[in-house]
Amino acid sequence: MSTEPLFVLLETATLRVESMLGEAAPRVITQHMRRWANVPMSLADASLVLLHERTPRSVVVTFDSDFGVYRTKKGRPIHTFTP
C-alpha cells in the first residue's frame, strides 16, 4: 500500500494535523515517513518522532520495535520504554 496519497493530502492541506504539532507538522511528518518508508513508518509513529524531537527528554512508551530503528533529524535514537 502506497503512502503517497497521504503525502499529497498533507502537503495540500486537504488533511490537517492539529494540536501541539503545529503548522510545520505536515511537512515534517511527510519527511519522516518518506525517510523511513522502508520500515514503513506510520502517521502515528511520525507524529511521535516529531513530538520527541520537540521534547527531547520525553520517552515514547510503545510495543513497536520500529522505534529502535527510527532516529531524530539530528540522528539521535528515540528514547523508548517497552512495558
N, C-alpha and C positions, 0 to 999 in steps of 0.2 A: 504494500500500500504506500503510495507516494504522499509525502508531506508537503509537496509543492503547492497544492491548493490552499493549505493552511497559511503558508508564507504569503501568498497573494492576498488573502483576506486580512492578514495582519498589516502588510505593507500598504494596502489601500485604505486602511482604517474601516473596512467593512466589518471586521471583528475588532472590538475594543477590549484591551486588557486594562482593567481598573484597579483600584485600591492603592496600596503603598508602592506598587511597582513603578508608577509614574509614566510620564509621556514617552520616555525612551524605551519602555519595556518591549513594545512590539519589535523594534529594530534589534535590540539586544537578544531577546528570546529567539528571534529568527537566526541571528548569528550563531548562537549556541546550538540550536537544533541542526543547522547546516554543518557546523564543525563536528558534531558528534552523530551525524546521520548514519554512520556505520554501526552504531551501538544498538538501536537508534534511540535518540533522546526524545522523550515525550514533552508536551507543552507543560505539564505539571513539573517534570524534572527541570526543565529550562527555567521555569519561574523560581524554583527553589535555589538553583545555582545563582541566579540574579540576586535574590534576597540575601544569600550567603555572601556574595561579593560586597553588598552594601552594608552588611553587618558581619564583619569578619570573625568576630568572636562567637558567632552563632554555631549551633550544632544541628545538623539535619538528622532527625530521627526517621529511620527508614529500614525496610526489609529488602530494598532494591540494591542488588550487588553492583549495579551500574555506577553508583556513586563512588566506587573505588577507582573507576576509570576517569570520571569527569574531573576537570581542572578549571580553576577560575581563569579569567582573561590574563592574569599575571602568571599562570602556570602552577598555582598552588593547589594542593588537593583540597577537597571539600571535607570539612570536619563532620564526621557522621557518628551516630550511635545506633547500633542494632540491638533492640531488646531481646 
